[in-house]
């Protein structure tokens, strides 16, 4: 018995020593980022950690609140003063009665599209208007889904809301597609990440099929959604009352929407607006850390872009910054674009599989449970 206890004691001591060595190594590596010669590496590290759901506390090991405010303040995005202008989007009309003359007129009215988008259209071999483009960069890999018909985009939710483990909670992106009969989907809005974190309770606002299912706009919230004309609307709803948001949705005929935050400073570093009316939001420094990202955009001809990147070690990649998203979406002609909930929530589901899955469950063909997703429902 004594020999067994002694052996168990040595095993325990070995495990604790190994754990301490790993912790010390990680701590020293983080300290190197914080106090090394590169301010850019420091700022990226701080911004990256502040964008996580449960690792924000790490920053307090190295910096005071005042130092964090100074670092994140340099990353604060410029505020886009104007709302999205629907007149900049010209969605081609589809009619069985089109005449050659009308076709010629439509050709004249078509917006000038970038070569990357034209090339994507040419790759639509089956003619369903859905083109998946794999993208690789130095710090991330991504999936870009090009959706030519914006009327196919809808919001799926896990309503009624719940955070309890044994009650209804969030759905994976694949489950959102299954319940909606959708062929593709990406995670959408922000949700409660404290407590059990079952992904069943949204934050901000949720509109599904013209019905407001969650009405709690708060500081920094930006609504991202579509109106009845299938135009992507990116609207700052920060400070709106529930009644004011109800009026806005009714008056502007918003059909499907979720929200994320534009907040830079303190222990939060989130951003939503990327491109507004063809103008990129100016980001100080890198504008954000390197993380998995999900973004949605619309081009001048109404085409919608779903973008999802990996990160946090997946495939050896750190992730994408806000500027990375802007550069890539501008390349494909985005007129309006918004960053959605990212990190371990980021996932894109297409044709029955995840082209980009959650980093929360590495190498698993699934996503995290989330309350909302933008999905693509093909017409019969």
C-alpha positions in Angstrom: 0.0 0.0 0.0 2.8 2.3 0.9 4.6 1.6 -2.4 1.3 2.4 -4.3 0.9 5.7 -2.4 4.5 6.6 -3.0 4.1 5.8 -6.8 0.9 7.9 -6.9 2.7 10.7 -5.1 5.5 10.7 -7.7 3.0 10.6 -10.6 1.1 13.6 -9.0 4.4 15.5 -8.5 5.3 14.8 -12.1 2.0 16.0 -13.4 2.1 19.2 -11.3 5.6 20.0 -12.3 4.8 19.5 -16.0 1.7 21.7 -15.6 3.7 24.4 -13.9 6.3 24.2 -16.7 3.7 24.6 -19.4 2.0 27.5 -17.5 5.3 29.2 -17.0 6.2 28.8 -20.7 2.9 30.3 -21.8 3.2 33.1 -19.3 6.7 34.0 -20.5 5.6 33.9 -24.1 2.7 36.3 -23.4 5.0 38.5 -21.4 7.4 38.6 -24.4 4.5 39.9 -26.6 3.5 42.5 -24.0 7.0 43.8 -23.2 9.0 42.9 -26.3 10.5 45.3 -28.8 7.4 45.3 -31.1 4.5 47.6 -30.1 2.5 46.2 -33.1 2.8 42.6 -31.6 1.8 44.0 -28.2 -1.3 45.8 -29.6 -2.3 42.8 -31.6 -2.0 40.5 -28.6 -4.0 42.8 -26.4 -6.8 43.3 -29.0 -6.9 39.6 -29.7 -7.4 38.6 -26.1 -10.0 41.3 -25.5 -12.0 39.9 -28.3 -12.3 36.5 -26.6 -15.2 35.4 -24.5 -13.3 34.0 -21.5 -9.7 35.1 -21.7 -10.0 38.8 -21.2 -8.7 38.5 -17.7 -5.2 37.5 -19.0 -4.6 41.2 -20.0 -4.9 42.3 -16.4 -1.8 40.2 -15.5 0.3 42.6 -17.5 -1.4 46.0 -17.9 -3.4 48.4 -15.8 -6.8 49.6 -17.0 -5.3 52.9 -18.0 -2.7 51.2 -20.2 -5.3 49.0 -21.8 -7.4 52.1 -22.6 -4.4 53.7 -24.2 -3.7 50.6 -26.4 -7.3 50.0 -27.5 -7.9 53.6 -28.0 -5.3 53.6 -30.8 -7.3 50.9 -32.5 -10.6 52.7 -32.3 -12.4 52.7 -35.7 -13.6 55.9 -37.3 -17.3 56.4 -37.0 -19.2 56.1 -40.3 -21.6 59.1 -40.1 -24.0 58.0 -42.8 -26.4 55.1 -42.9 -26.3 52.6 -45.7 -27.6 54.1 -48.9 -30.0 51.7 -50.7 -29.6 53.7 -53.9 -26.1 52.3 -54.3 -27.4 48.8 -54.7 -29.0 48.0 -58.1 -30.5 44.5 -58.0 -31.4 43.3 -61.5 -35.1 42.5 -62.0 -36.0 39.1 -63.2 -39.1 38.8 -65.4 -40.3 36.2 -67.9 -41.5 39.1 -70.1 -38.1 40.7 -70.6 -37.6 41.7 -74.2 -34.2 42.1 -76.0 -34.7 45.9 -75.6 -35.2 45.5 -71.8 -32.2 43.2 -71.7 -30.1 45.9 -73.4 -31.3 48.5 -70.9 -30.5 46.2 -68.0 -27.0 45.8 -69.4 -26.5 49.5 -69.5 -27.8 49.8 -65.9 -25.5 47.1 -64.5 -22.9 48.4 -62.1 -19.2 48.1 -62.8 -18.0 45.0 -61.0 -14.5 44.1 -60.0 -12.7 41.3 -61.8 -12.6 39.1 -58.8 -16.4 39.1 -58.7 -16.8 38.5 -62.4 -14.4 35.6 -62.2 -16.5 34.1 -59.4 -19.6 34.4 -61.5 -17.8 32.5 -64.3 -17.1 29.7 -61.8 -20.8 29.0 -61.3 -20.8 25.8 -63.2 -24.2 24.5 -62.1 -25.9 27.9 -62.5 -27.5 27.9 -59.0 -25.9 31.3 -58.2 -23.9 30.0 -55.2 -20.1 30.0 -55.6 -17.8 28.8 -52.8 -14.3 30.3 -53.0 -11.4 29.0 -50.8 -9.0 31.7 -49.7 -5.6 31.4 -48.2 -3.5 34.1 -46.6 -0.4 34.2 -44.4 -2.3 34.3 -41.1 -5.7 32.6 -42.0 -7.6 30.5 -44.4 -11.1 31.4 -45.3 -14.3 30.4 -47.1 -16.1 33.0 -49.2 -19.6 32.1 -50.4 -20.9 34.3 -53.2 -24.8 34.4 -53.3 -26.1 36.2 -56.4 -29.7 36.4 -55.3 -30.1 38.4 -52.1 -33.7 37.3 -51.7 -32.4 33.9 -50.6 -31.0 35.3 -47.4 -33.0 34.9 -44.2 -32.3 34.8 -40.5 -32.7 31.6 -38.5 -33.1 31.7 -34.7 -33.4 29.3 -31.9 -36.3 31.2 -30.4 -37.8 30.8 -27.7 -34.6 31.9 -25.9 -33.0 30.0 -23.1 -29.6 29.6 -21.4 -30.5 26.5 -19.4 -28.7 23.3 -20.3 -31.7 21.0 -20.1 -34.0 23.4 -22.0 -34.0 24.7 -25.5 -30.8 26.5 -26.2 -28.8 27.6 -29.2 -28.3 25.6 -32.4 -25.2 24.8 -34.4 -25.1 26.6 -37.8 -25.8 23.2 -39.4 -28.8 22.8 -37.3 -30.0 26.3 -38.2 -29.8 25.3 -41.8 -31.6 22.0 -41.2 -34.5 23.6 -39.4 -34.8 26.3 -42.1 -34.3 23.9 -45.1 -31.3 26.0 -46.0 -28.4 25.0 -48.2 -25.9 27.4 -46.4 -25.5 29.5 -43.4 -23.1 31.5 -41.2 -23.3 32.4 -37.5 -24.8 35.9 -37.0 -25.4 38.0 -33.9 -23.8 38.3 -30.4 -25.1 36.2 -27.5 -24.7 35.8 -23.8 -21.3 34.1 -23.0 -21.4 34.1 -19.2 -22.5 31.2 -17.1 -23.1 27.9 -18.9 -22.7 29.6 -22.3 -25.2 27.4 -24.2 -25.7 29.9 -26.9 -29.4 30.2 -26.3 -29.7 33.9 -25.4 -29.0 36.7 -27.9 -27.7 40.2 -27.1 -28.9 43.4 -28.8 -31.6 42.8 -31.4 -33.1 40.0 -33.4 -35.6 40.3 -36.2 -36.9 37.2 -38.1 -39.5 37.2 -40.8 -40.4 40.8 -40.0 -41.0 39.9 -36.3 -38.9 41.4 -33.5 -37.9 38.4 -31.3 -35.4 40.3 -29.1 -35.5 44.0 -28.5 -32.7 45.1 -26.2 -30.4 47.6 -28.0 -27.6 48.8 -25.7 -24.4 50.7 -25.9 -22.4 50.0 -29.0 -25.0 47.8 -30.8 -25.1 47.9 -34.5 -27.9 46.1 -36.4 -27.0 44.1 -39.4 -29.8 42.8 -41.6 -32.0 43.1 -44.6 -35.1 45.1 -45.6 -38.0 44.0 -47.8 -36.1 45.1 -50.9 -33.3 42.6 -50.0 -30.8 45.5 -49.3 -28.2 44.9 -46.6 -28.7 47.5 -43.8 -26.0 48.3 -41.3 -27.5 50.6 -38.7 -26.2 52.0 -35.4 -29.0 51.3 -32.9 -26.9 52.2 -29.8 -29.0 54.2 -27.4 -32.3 53.4 -29.0 -35.2 52.5 -26.7 -37.2 49.3 -27.4 -40.0 51.5 -28.7 -37.6 53.5 -31.0 -36.2 50.2 -32.4 -39.7 48.9 -33.0 -40.6 52.1 -35.0 -37.3 51.8 -37.0 -38.0 48.2 -38.0 -41.6 49.0 -39.0 -40.8 52.2 -40.9 -37.8 50.8 -42.7 -39.4 47.4 -43.4 -36.6 45.4 -41.8 -37.3 41.7 -42.4 -34.3 39.8 -40.9 -31.5 41.1 -38.6 -29.1 40.5 -35.7 -26.5 42.7 -34.1 -22.9 43.0 -33.0 -21.0 45.8 -31.2 -18.8 48.7 -32.1 -16.8 49.2 -28.8 -13.1 49.9 -28.4 -11.7 50.5 -25.0 -11.7 48.9 -21.5 -12.0 45.1 -21.5 -13.9 44.9 -24.7 -12.6 45.3 -28.3 -15.4 44.7 -30.8 -16.2 46.2 -34.2 -19.0 45.8 -36.7 -18.9 48.4 -39.5 -16.3 47.5 -42.1 -17.5 49.2 -45.3 -20.3 51.7 -45.6 -21.5 53.0 -49.0 -18.3 51.9 -50.7 -16.0 53.6 -48.1 -13.8 51.5 -45.9 -13.9 52.3 -42.2 -10.5 53.6 -41.2 -9.0 51.5 -38.5 -6.2 52.8 -36.3 -3.2 50.4 -36.3 -4.5 46.9 -37.1 -7.9 47.9 -35.9 -8.3 44.6 -34.1 -6.5 41.5 -33.0 -6.1 38.3 -35.1 -9.0 36.0 -34.6 -11.4 33.7 -36.5 -14.0 36.1 -38.2 -17.4 36.0 -39.7 -18.5 38.8 -42.0 -21.4 39.6 -44.4 -21.4 42.0 -47.3 -23.4 43.2 -50.3 -22.1 44.2 -53.7 -23.5 46.9 -56.1 -25.6 44.3 -58.0 -27.1 42.9 -54.8 -24.9 39.9 -54.6 -24.3 38.9 -50.9 -21.0 37.6 -49.6 -20.6 35.3 -46.6 -17.0 35.3 -45.3 -15.6 33.1 -42.6 -12.0 32.7 -41.5 -10.1 30.4 -39.2 -7.5 31.2 -36.5 -6.4 30.5 -33.0 -4.0 27.8 -34.1 -6.3 26.0 -36.6 -4.0 25.0 -39.4 -1.2 27.0 -37.8 -3.1 30.2 -38.4 -3.5 33.2 -36.0 -6.6 34.6 -37.7 -7.7 37.7 -39.5 -7.8 41.3 -38.5 -10.5 43.8 -39.3 -8.3 45.3 -42.0 -7.9 41.8 -43.5 -11.7 41.5 -43.9 -12.0 45.0 -45.4 -9.2 44.4 -48.0 -10.7 41.0 -49.0 -14.3 42.2 -49.3 -13.3 45.3 -51.2 -11.5 43.0 -53.7 -14.9 41.3 -54.4 -16.8 44.6 -54.7 -18.5 45.0 -51.3 -20.4 48.3 -51.1 -21.6 47.6 -47.5 -20.0 45.1 -45.1 -20.2 44.2 -41.4 -18.3 42.1 -39.0 -20.4 39.6 -37.1 -19.7 37.6 -34.0 -16.4 35.8 -34.4 -13.9 33.8 -32.5 -15.0 30.3 -31.6 -18.5 31.2 -32.9 -17.3 31.6 -36.5 -18.5 28.9 -38.9 -19.8 28.5 -42.4 -22.0 25.6 -43.5 -22.5 24.8 -47.1 -24.0 21.8 -48.9 -24.1 19.6 -45.8 -20.7 20.3 -44.4 -18.6 22.9 -42.6 -16.2 24.6 -45.0 -15.0 26.5 -41.9 -15.8 25.0 -38.4 -15.6 26.3 -34.9 -12.2 26.6 -33.4 -13.9 25.8 -30.1 -13.9 22.2 -31.2 -10.8 21.7 -33.3 -11.0 19.1 -36.1 -14.7 18.5 -35.3 -17.1 18.9 -38.2 -19.5 21.2 -36.3 -20.0 24.7 -34.9 -20.7 26.2 -31.5 -24.3 26.6 -30.5 -25.5 30.1 -31.4 -28.9 31.8 -31.2 -29.0 33.2 -34.7 -27.6 32.5 -38.2 -27.9 34.0 -41.6 -29.0 31.2 -43.9 -29.5 30.7 -47.7 -32.9 29.2 -48.6 -33.2 28.3 -52.3 -36.5 28.8 -54.0 -38.6 25.8 -55.2 
